[in-house]
Amino acid sequence: MTSQRLADYIPTPPGVTLEEGPDEHLILSMGPHHPSTHGVLRLLLELDGETVVNATPDIGYLHTGIEKTAESLQYQQALVVTDRMDYLAPLSNNLGYTLAVEKLLDVEVPPRAACLRVLLTELTRINSHLVWIGTQGMDLGAISTFLYALREREKLLDIFELVSGARMMGSYFWIGGLVRDVPPAFENEVQKIIDAFPARFDEYERLLTKNPIFLERTRGIGVLTPEEAIALGTNGPIARGSGVDWDLRRDMPYGTYDQYHFDVPLGTHGDVYDRYLVRVRELRQSLSIVKQALNRLPEGPIKVADRKIVPPPREELATSMEALIHHFKFFTEGIKVPAGEVYQAIESPKGEYGVYIVSDGTARPVRCHFRGPSFVNLQALAKMVQGRYVADVISCIASIDIVLGEVDR
Amino acid sequence: MDNATVVEALKSKFGNVIWNVVEFRKQAFVWIEPSRIVEVCQFLRDEPTLRYNFLSDVSCVDRLGMQVEGIASGQDPEKRHDDLRFVVNYQLLSMPNKHRVWLKVGLPADEPHVASVTPLWPSADFLEREVYDLMGINFDGHPDLRRILMPEDWKGHPLRKDYPLGFEEVQFTHNFERVQRKKKFARS
């Protein structure tokens, strides 16, 4: 393809010319169907030989207009589309959205629901990190890690299926509590996971942590200093890998996270290897939170009592006229939310997941904005790969842990 | 750190630049003069007692057809700025003080533009491009203001309220008014 025709197809970043200059930089289009881009990310790599001069992400291939869709849905309906953003951590998305709407409504969920929410979001974090540990290993050639990690993930998906009926897009958290109570087998199943997983985590560490090839491909690569990490807006495990001591669960607690004890693991060098270590330690911390939540799981209702916010139980409909009216009103007119605007941030597996909702007092949001951590974290990629080899780009993309569903929304 | 401290600091430093302060559910929304956004952000970032070092979000609201007096729990935030159709929100986070503050600038319907905060936070790059792409706000001084989510050759800005949805909703008594208001924008 001549550069003339190439220019028709590729939007060139500023400062880049497709003409052959004296320095003869090559523009290489990586993706959108490259296996290591974890979806449909396209990178415009500017190369000098094998050295990356600059990398410009080209995103939007998965843009589905979730923010626009939410504007024409009622609050309880818009909850369902939030699962589709970060599809590796659907319950984290649910949590951010439901907390935001509950902040607008000014309600608090009952203790049992709050405890189950913590338990399930931490299982979701393990789920997301397991997929990450697998793909990071696979991108660098350690395919066996991927197979082991997905084996464990199946166990977690079984739990999500047990509680919500769906393996991934459960929409299990509802405004004002949970959709339904967990089945009797739940506690036993979670206990099995708590017993089995520490040994499995050791197994991954045996495969990767001291693996010389893995060390060679990750240590000293994609370095971000703490100042750069903050300036570039990175958050979550990436910033913590650089030594930024910040975790929303501990520093600005939401839900009932202030009642749980956990450490926030930090890295020192800010390279890919430190991000790996941070996530592996987070796996163990999350499991410890799951354990604490299971031990203190209180009895009681799982929804608030306000019939304007949650529909009445199905069995009441046959006997109570009031319940029938509330049921009908809830599913036709929706929840009347007070006018105002709120921003609710939670620590999703990837970083700060924020939900900004503007309400005008009707049953549909005027504006519903999602701050996806992957979207903001992706900006750090150019900084990580500048001056490195093309092979390191793979390692860096994997270490950001992007989910393109959330980047493009 | 609480809302009163930062509001007091902003008022004593900038005076009339601060148009209004709305507090809702313990969040402080500070309306400021659009032309001074970079100055205010720089003050909040560099002042040693405040240190809002992290720009966590930039978003925008299109207030076309919105019942303005309904905003912020019945208070009228900006009687004198009702004609300002777009509101750009900057959400600043102070990691040392564990506190958030929201800056709001109102922009007119015609050629809305505001200075970019990319010189202060490189993280504003994608966030402002997203607002430009979906809402059509121009950020002066942004190094690379191109569409980010929509295709390069897309026409219009989809998150604006007058962007055609391509369908019409069925009117019932309970939503008659709302659907009526949107009717002229329903089809392209």
Boltz contact constraints between the chains, C-beta under 6 A:
constraints:
  - contact:
      token1: [A, 11]
      token2: [B, 152]
      max_distance: 6.0
  - contact:
      token1: [A, 14]
      token2: [B, 144]
      max_distance: 6.0
  - contact:
      token1: [A, 60]
      token2: [B, 149]
      max_distance: 6.0
  - contact:
      token1: [A, 63]
      token2: [B, 149]
      max_distance: 6.0
  - contact:
      token1: [A, 68]
      token2: [B, 158]
      max_distance: 6.0
  - contact:
      token1: [A, 68]
      token2: [B, 159]
      max_distance: 6.0
  - contact:
      token1: [A, 103]
      token2: [B, 25]
      max_distance: 6.0
  - contact:
      token1: [A, 230]
      token2: [B, 53]
      max_distance: 6.0
  - contact:
      token1: [A, 230]
      token2: [B, 54]
      max_distance: 6.0
  - contact:
      token1: [A, 231]
      token2: [B, 122]
      max_distance: 6.0
  - contact:
      token1: [A, 232]
      token2: [B, 122]
      max_distance: 6.0
  - contact:
      token1: [A, 232]
      token2: [B, 123]
      max_distance: 6.0
  - contact:
      token1: [A, 233]
      token2: [B, 123]
      max_distance: 6.0
  - contact:
      token1: [A, 246]
      token2: [B, 95]
      max_distance: 6.0
  - contact:
      token1: [A, 251]
      token2: [B, 98]
      max_distance: 6.0
  - contact:
      token1: [A, 252]
      token2: [B, 98]
      max_distance: 6.0
  - contact:
      token1: [A, 333]
      token2: [B, 174]
      max_distance: 6.0
  - contact:
      token1: [A, 339]
      token2: [B, 70]
      max_distance: 6.0
  - contact:
      token1: [A, 339]
      token2: [B, 71]
      max_distance: 6.0
  - contact:
      token1: [A, 340]
      token2: [B, 24]
      max_distance: 6.0
  - contact:
      token1: [A, 340]
      token2: [B, 72]
      max_distance: 6.0
  - contact:
      token1: [A, 340]
      token2: [B, 73]
      max_distance: 6.0
  - contact:
      token1: [A, 342]
      token2: [B, 25]
      max_distance: 6.0
  - contact:
      token1: [A, 354]
      token2: [B, 57]
      max_distance: 6.0
  - contact:
      token1: [A, 356]
      token2: [B, 59]
      max_distance: 6.0
  - contact:
      token1: [A, 358]
      token2: [B, 61]
      max_distance: 6.0
  - contact:
      token1: [A, 360]
      token2: [B, 66]
      max_distance: 6.0
  - contact:
      token1: [A, 360]
      token2: [B, 67]
      max_distance: 6.0
  - contact:
      token1: [A, 360]
      token2: [B, 70]
      max_distance: 6.0
  - contact:
      token1: [A, 361]
      token2: [B, 70]
      max_distance: 6.0
  - contact:
      token1: [A, 366]
      token2: [B, 66]
      max_distance: 6.0
  - contact:
      token1: [A, 367]
      token2: [B, 61]
      max_distance: 6.0
  - contact:
      token1: [A, 369]
      token2: [B, 59]
      max_distance: 6.0
  - contact:
      token1: [A, 371]
      token2: [B, 57]
      max_distance: 6.0
  - contact:
      token1: [A, 379]
      token2: [B, 125]
      max_distance: 6.0
  - contact:
      token1: [A, 379]
      token2: [B, 126]
      max_distance: 6.0
